[in-house]
């Protein structure tokens, strides 16, 4: 079946919002979660903070099994892995510098 799920989810969210059925917490969460997407510096800062707090919250168990409200509902039925120690960009940069160093030595 070719169901356009992203479009349907947007329509559903629009319908709920138009009827005033979206909660203040939901609207605030969506706005807060989109802030890091407004620029690369914000995104890098947000990923650093998420990595720091994610590792802090899950350091004992080795995974994230409980979060404070309003995110606690997600963790009642899910267990999240710890964020990686290094981001993809950090790994890519290290790989490129190693590769460039090897090429310069040749």
N, CA, C and O atoms as a DFTB+ gen file, in Angstrom:
424 C
 N C O
     1  1       0.840      -1.179       0.000
     2  2       0.000       0.000       0.000
     3  2       0.883       1.239       0.000
     4  3       1.943       1.268       0.625
     5  1       0.436       2.233      -0.695
     6  2       1.192       3.479      -0.755
     7  2       0.444       4.556       0.025
     8  3      -0.261       5.390      -0.545
     9  1       0.617       4.515       1.344
    10  2      -0.036       5.482       2.216
    11  2       0.990       6.556       2.565
    12  3       2.087       6.241       3.027
    13  1       0.642       7.802       2.350
    14  2       1.539       8.917       2.638
    15  2       1.437       9.265       4.127
    16  3       0.727      10.193       4.515
    17  1       2.165       8.497       4.955
    18  2       2.072       8.679       6.403
    19  2       2.500      10.076       6.870
    20  3       1.815      10.654       7.715
    21  1       3.594      10.641       6.365
    22  2       3.941      11.991       6.829
    23  2       2.826      13.007       6.593
    24  3       2.546      13.839       7.457
    25  1       2.194      12.938       5.425
    26  2       1.095      13.874       5.130
    27  2      -0.078      13.616       6.070
    28  3      -0.675      14.561       6.585
    29  1      -0.419      12.342       6.300
    30  2      -1.539      12.020       7.182
    31  2      -1.274      12.490       8.612
    32  3      -2.178      13.002       9.273
    33  1      -0.043      12.319       9.090
    34  2       0.283      12.766      10.445
    35  2       0.195      14.287      10.558
    36  3      -0.280      14.812      11.565
    37  1       0.651      14.986       9.531
    38  2       0.534      16.448       9.542
    39  2      -0.920      16.890       9.540
    40  3      -1.289      17.829      10.245
    41  1      -1.741      16.216       8.751
    42  2      -3.163      16.556       8.721
    43  2      -3.819      16.304      10.074
    44  3      -4.609      17.116      10.554
    45  1      -3.482      15.171      10.681
    46  2      -4.050      14.833      11.985
    47  2      -3.641      15.870      13.030
    48  3      -4.468      16.329      13.817
    49  1      -2.358      16.232      13.029
    50  2      -1.881      17.235      13.979
    51  2      -2.569      18.569      13.733
    52  3      -2.931      19.262      14.683
    53  1      -2.755      18.941      12.453
    54  2      -3.448      20.180      12.120
    55  2      -4.895      20.160      12.587
    56  3      -5.406      21.156      13.100
    57  1      -5.554      19.009      12.404
    58  2      -6.944      18.878      12.855
    59  2      -7.050      19.032      14.375
    60  3      -7.932      19.732      14.873
    61  1      -6.152      18.379      15.102
    62  2      -6.173      18.474      16.567
    63  2      -5.922      19.908      17.012
    64  3      -6.576      20.404      17.929
    65  1      -4.989      20.557      16.372
    66  2      -4.665      21.931      16.720
    67  2      -5.838      22.859      16.419
    68  3      -6.157      23.736      17.222
    69  1      -6.477      22.670      15.273
    70  2      -7.615      23.513      14.885
    71  2      -8.775      23.354      15.861
    72  3      -9.501      24.312      16.125
    73  1      -8.948      22.160      16.390
    74  2     -10.027      21.912      17.355
    75  2      -9.612      22.284      18.773
    76  3     -10.410      22.183      19.704
    77  1      -8.351      22.717      18.939
    78  2      -7.880      23.096      20.271
    79  2      -7.610      21.904      21.160
    80  3      -7.636      22.027      22.385
    81  1      -7.349      20.744      20.563
    82  2      -7.148      19.536      21.351
    83  2      -5.677      19.225      21.631
    84  3      -5.373      18.247      22.314
    85  1      -4.771      20.039      21.115
    86  2      -3.375      19.794      21.436
    87  2      -3.057      20.511      22.747
    88  3      -3.429      21.669      22.939
    89  1      -2.377      19.819      23.630
    90  2      -2.107      20.369      24.953
    91  2      -0.988      21.406      24.886
    92  3      -0.207      21.441      23.936
    93  1      -0.932      22.234      25.900
    94  2       0.135      23.214      26.000
    95  2       1.483      22.502      26.056
    96  3       2.451      22.958      25.448
    97  1       1.550      21.398      26.776
    98  2       2.798      20.634      26.877
    99  2       3.230      20.122      25.504
   100  3       4.414      20.167      25.172
   101  1       2.290      19.642      24.714
   102  2       2.621      19.129      23.384
   103  2       3.106      20.252      22.479
   104  3       4.095      20.088      21.764
   105  1       2.421      21.388      22.503
   106  2       2.833      22.516      21.666
   107  2       4.203      23.051      22.082
   108  3       5.040      23.361      21.234
   109  1       4.422      23.154      23.380
   110  2       5.701      23.648      23.891
   111  2       6.822      22.683      23.552
   112  3       7.914      23.105      23.174
   113  1       6.560      21.392      23.684
   114  2       7.577      20.381      23.371
   115  2       7.973      20.439      21.903
   116  3       9.158      20.377      21.577
   117  1       7.000      20.556      21.026
   118  2       7.292      20.611      19.596
   119  2       8.125      21.851      19.281
   120  3       9.094      21.774      18.525
   121  1       7.755      22.983      19.853
   122  2       8.534      24.205      19.609
   123  2       9.954      24.059      20.139
   124  3      10.911      24.447      19.468
   125  1      10.097      23.507      21.332
   126  2      11.431      23.346      21.926
   127  2      12.274      22.375      21.113
   128  3      13.477      22.580      20.949
   129  1      11.650      21.321      20.606
   130  2      12.404      20.323      19.854
   131  2      12.807      20.815      18.468
   132  3      13.736      20.270      17.872
   133  1      12.130      21.831      17.946
   134  2      12.518      22.359      16.633
   135  2      13.582      23.454      16.731
   136  3      14.203      23.789      15.722
   137  1      13.803      24.011      17.906
   138  2      14.804      25.084      18.052
   139  2      16.193      24.675      17.559
   140  3      16.836      25.470      16.873
   141  1      16.686      23.477      17.874
   142  2      18.027      23.114      17.396
   143  2      18.128      23.023      15.876
   144  3      19.232      23.042      15.331
   145  1      17.014      22.928      15.199
   146  2      17.037      22.787      13.754
   147  2      17.156      24.133      13.038
   148  3      17.172      24.179      11.808
   149  1      17.239      25.214      13.789
   150  2      17.299      26.548      13.199
   151  2      18.721      27.037      12.936
   152  3      18.927      28.229      12.710
   153  1      19.686      26.157      12.960
   154  2      21.051      26.565      12.642
   155  2      22.053      25.534      13.114
   156  3      21.801      24.822      14.086
   157  1      23.187      25.444      12.438
   158  2      24.176      24.424      12.787
   159  2      24.765      24.590      14.182
   160  3      25.039      23.595      14.852
   161  1      24.965      25.825      14.634
   162  2      25.517      26.016      15.979
   163  2      24.540      25.547      17.037
   164  3      24.936      24.914      18.015
   165  1      23.262      25.853      16.847
   166  2      22.247      25.380      17.796
   167  2      22.177      23.859      17.787
   168  3      22.044      23.228      18.836
   169  1      22.266      23.282      16.607
   170  2      22.193      21.829      16.496
   171  2      23.377      21.170      17.212
   172  3      23.195      20.201      17.950
   173  1      24.586      21.695      16.994
   174  2      25.771      21.134      17.663
   175  2      25.652      21.266      19.177
   176  3      25.977      20.336      19.914
   177  1      25.185      22.421      19.636
   178  2      25.007      22.620      21.075
   179  2      23.981      21.634      21.633
   180  3      24.207      21.021      22.676
   181  1      22.866      21.485      20.941
   182  2      21.809      20.574      21.403
   183  2      22.296      19.127      21.436
   184  3      21.970      18.390      22.367
   185  1      23.069      18.714      20.438
   186  2      23.560      17.333      20.451
   187  2      24.557      17.121      21.581
   188  3      24.586      16.051      22.188
   189  1      25.377      18.130      21.871
   190  2      26.310      18.004      23.005
   191  2      25.548      17.873      24.319
   192  3      25.887      17.043      25.163
   193  1      24.515      18.700      24.485
   194  2      23.728      18.647      25.717
   195  2      22.976      17.317      25.835
   196  3      22.926      16.715      26.908
   197  1      22.402      16.874      24.738
   198  2      21.675      15.594      24.757
   199  2      22.621      14.448      25.093
   200  3      22.273      13.546      25.854
   201  1      23.805      14.493      24.526
   202  2      24.782      13.441      24.799
   203  2      25.198      13.480      26.268
   204  3      25.255      12.439      26.924
   205  1      25.487      14.670      26.785
   206  2      25.903      14.803      28.178
   207  2      24.815      14.311      29.140
   208  3      25.070      13.471      30.002
   209  1      23.594      14.849      28.978
   210  2      22.526      14.483      29.901
   211  2      22.067      13.042      29.698
   212  3      21.712      12.367      30.664
   213  1      22.070      12.566      28.462
   214  2      21.694      11.178      28.206
   215  2      22.646      10.209      28.861
   216  3      22.217       9.211      29.441
   217  1      23.925      10.484      28.779
   218  2      24.912       9.616      29.408
   219  2      24.833       9.744      30.933
   220  3      25.046       8.765      31.648
   221  1      24.531      10.940      31.430
   222  2      24.399      11.159      32.863
   223  2      23.211      10.372      33.423
   224  3      23.323       9.719      34.460
   225  1      22.080      10.441      32.727
   226  2      20.856       9.760      33.179
   227  2      21.013       8.244      33.129
   228  3      20.510       7.540      34.004
   229  1      21.708       7.737      32.109
   230  2      21.769       6.296      31.936
   231  2      23.060       5.641      32.333
   232  3      23.282       4.475      32.007
   233  1      23.929       6.360      33.035
   234  2      25.259       5.806      33.291
   235  2      25.255       4.570      34.168
   236  3      26.100       3.695      33.978
   237  1      24.342       4.460      35.118
   238  2      24.321       3.291      36.010
   239  2      23.872       2.023      35.286
   240  3      24.504       0.973      35.397
   241  1      22.784       2.138      34.551
   242  2      22.201       0.959      33.908
   243  2      22.839       0.655      32.554
   244  3      22.698      -0.457      32.046
   245  1      23.532       1.618      31.967
   246  2      24.094       1.419      30.636
   247  2      23.101       1.722      29.538
   248  3      23.396       1.537      28.357
   249  1      21.926       2.185      29.921
   250  2      20.891       2.601      28.975
   251  2      19.967       3.573      29.703
   252  3      20.034       3.714      30.924
   253  1      19.115       4.233      28.949
   254  2      18.170       5.184      29.539
   255  2      16.835       4.470      29.695
   256  3      16.186       4.112      28.713
   257  1      16.439       4.272      30.944
   258  2      15.195       3.544      31.177
   259  2      14.110       4.404      31.806
   260  3      12.961       3.970      31.880
   261  1      14.437       5.606      32.259
   262  2      13.435       6.489      32.851
   263  2      13.849       7.932      32.650
   264  3      15.000       8.304      32.880
   265  1      12.902       8.731      32.221
   266  2      13.123      10.164      32.047
   267  2      12.063      10.927      32.838
   268  3      10.995      10.385      33.123
   269  1      12.349      12.171      33.192
   270  2      11.353      12.970      33.911
   271  2      10.227      13.399      32.974
   272  3      10.381      13.349      31.754
   273  1       9.087      13.823      33.545
   274  2       7.998      14.326      32.717
   275  2       8.455      15.513      31.893
   276  3       9.326      16.255      32.349
   277  1       7.930      15.728      30.736
   278  2       6.875      14.994      30.049
   279  2       7.394      13.819      29.239
   280  3       6.615      13.191      28.522
   281  1       8.679      13.497      29.325
   282  2       9.256      12.430      28.517
   283  2       9.113      11.058      29.159
   284  3       9.398      10.045      28.521
   285  1       8.677      11.013      30.406
   286  2       8.557       9.761      31.133
   287  2       7.594       8.768      30.491
   288  3       7.771       7.557      30.630
   289  1       6.577       9.268      29.790
   290  2       5.629       8.365      29.133
   291  2       6.334       7.502      28.088
   292  3       5.984       6.336      27.901
   293  1       7.318       8.073      27.414
   294  2       8.063       7.310      26.402
   295  2       8.856       6.184      27.048
   296  3       8.934       5.084      26.501
   297  1       9.439       6.449      28.198
   298  2      10.329       5.459      28.792
   299  2       9.595       4.417      29.638
   300  3      10.229       3.503      30.166
   301  1       8.302       4.534      29.774
   302  2       7.560       3.473      30.469
   303  2       7.558       2.185      29.667
   304  3       7.509       1.095      30.237
   305  1       7.611       2.302      28.348
   306  2       7.542       1.109      27.497
   307  2       8.758       0.951      26.602
   308  3       8.799       0.040      25.775
   309  1       9.752       1.823      26.751
   310  2      10.934       1.758      25.884
   311  2      12.201       1.919      26.711
   312  3      12.208       2.573      27.754
   313  1      13.263       1.311      26.221
   314  2      14.581       1.504      26.792
   315  2      15.452       2.058      25.678
   316  3      15.518       1.477      24.595
   317  1      16.119       3.174      25.931
   318  2      16.948       3.814      24.925
   319  2      18.417       3.517      25.184
   320  3      18.854       3.488      26.335
   321  1      19.177       3.296      24.123
   322  2      20.625       3.144      24.321
   323  2      21.225       4.487      24.711
   324  3      20.650       5.543      24.443
   325  1      22.375       4.431      25.339
   326  2      23.072       5.671      25.666
   327  2      23.490       6.375      24.378
   328  3      23.782       5.714      23.381
   329  1      23.522       7.694      24.388
   330  2      24.036       8.402      23.212
   331  2      25.498       8.017      22.991
   332  3      26.202       7.719      23.956
   333  1      25.960       8.018      21.767
   334  2      27.358       7.671      21.516
   335  2      28.297       8.701      22.137
   336  3      27.932       9.861      22.327
   337  1      29.495       8.260      22.446
   338  2      30.485       9.169      23.033
   339  2      30.876      10.269      22.049
   340  3      31.126      11.407      22.445
   341  1      30.926       9.919      20.767
   342  2      31.289      10.901      19.737
   343  2      30.205      10.915      18.667
   344  3      29.628       9.882      18.330
   345  1      29.942      12.115      18.139
   346  2      28.934      12.252      17.090
   347  2      29.489      11.752      15.765
   348  3      30.692      11.532      15.624
   349  1      28.608      11.578      14.806
   350  2      29.036      11.176      13.475
   351  2      30.020      12.190      12.907
   352  3      31.029      11.808      12.314
   353  1      29.739      13.475      13.083
   354  2      30.627      14.514      12.571
   355  2      32.016      14.426      13.202
   356  3      33.022      14.604      12.515
   357  1      32.074      14.152      14.500
   358  2      33.375      14.011      15.166
   359  2      34.133      12.802      14.619
   360  3      35.336      12.879      14.370
   361  1      33.428      11.694      14.434
   362  2      34.061      10.495      13.876
   363  2      34.548      10.750      12.456
   364  3      35.645      10.330      12.087
   365  1      33.738      11.433      11.663
   366  2      34.087      11.731      10.273
   367  2      35.322      12.628      10.208
   368  3      36.226      12.403       9.403
   369  1      35.345      13.639      11.060
   370  2      36.484      14.557      11.088
   371  2      37.765      13.806      11.467
   372  3      38.808      14.017      10.849
   373  1      37.696      12.939      12.469
   374  2      38.869      12.163      12.885
   375  2      39.319      11.229      11.766
   376  3      40.516      11.094      11.514
   377  1      38.375      10.593      11.102
   378  2      38.709       9.694       9.994
   379  2      39.381      10.457       8.861
   380  3      40.368       9.991       8.291
   381  1      38.853      11.613       8.542
   382  2      39.436      12.415       7.448
   383  2      40.844      12.878       7.802
   384  3      41.733      12.865       6.951
   385  1      41.054      13.288       9.057
   386  2      42.392      13.756       9.421
   387  2      43.383      12.596       9.420
   388  3      44.543      12.786       9.056
   389  1      42.955      11.401       9.819
   390  2      43.836      10.227       9.754
   391  2      44.162       9.894       8.298
   392  3      45.310       9.615       7.953
   393  1      43.137       9.929       7.458
   394  2      43.334       9.625       6.044
   395  2      44.259      10.649       5.399
   396  3      45.143      10.288       4.622
   397  1      44.060      11.910       5.715
   398  2      44.924      12.964       5.154
   399  2      46.357      12.795       5.640
   400  3      47.300      13.033       4.885
   401  1      46.530      12.386       6.896
   402  2      47.868      12.148       7.435
   403  2      48.564      10.989       6.747
   404  3      49.766      11.048       6.489
   405  1      47.804       9.919       6.444
   406  2      48.371       8.761       5.751
   407  2      48.752       9.130       4.322
   408  3      49.796       8.709       3.824
   409  1      47.903       9.918       3.666
   410  2      48.179      10.315       2.282
   411  2      49.395      11.229       2.216
   412  3      50.171      11.144       1.264
   413  1      49.579      12.095       3.200
   414  2      50.728      12.997       3.213
   415  2      52.035      12.224       3.427
   416  3      53.086      12.606       2.912
   417  1      51.951      11.124       4.200
   418  2      53.141      10.318       4.492
   419  2      53.564       9.499       3.289
   420  3      54.729       9.117       3.179
   421  1      52.644       9.226       2.392
   422  2      52.963       8.373       1.216
   423  2      53.715       9.080       0.179
   424  3      54.046       8.494      -0.851
